[in-house]
Amino acid sequence: MATRPRDRIRGLLGTAPLTDGEALVLTPGRQVHTFGMRRPIDVVFCSREWVVLHVVRSMRPRRMSRFLWSAIFVVELPAGGAAMVETGDRLALEETA
């Protein structure tokens, strides 16, 4: 989970690719970019109650998402990781060590 400004700005830059079931949660988060990234990602924007507000599938490198005022959490996943996620769904996250 990225809660500090510098961690949110860095996001997944310079990290190993996420594996199935892994994600990075940015909070607060209302917009993301993929400048400097080498691989596409899925992006899920959620409310305070973890209700899905918007999903971006396979966001390619060098792109910027739309700005969502009502989003509190942004979940970044490997491309295809949000294949079953739809607007209106409620997410349940499981923290791992």
Protein Blocks (a to p, Z undefined) as FASTA:
>chain_A
ZZbfklmmnmmnoiacddehiacdddddfbdcfehiabdcddddddfkopafbdcehiae
hiacdddfkbmbdcdddehklmmgcehiacdddddZZ
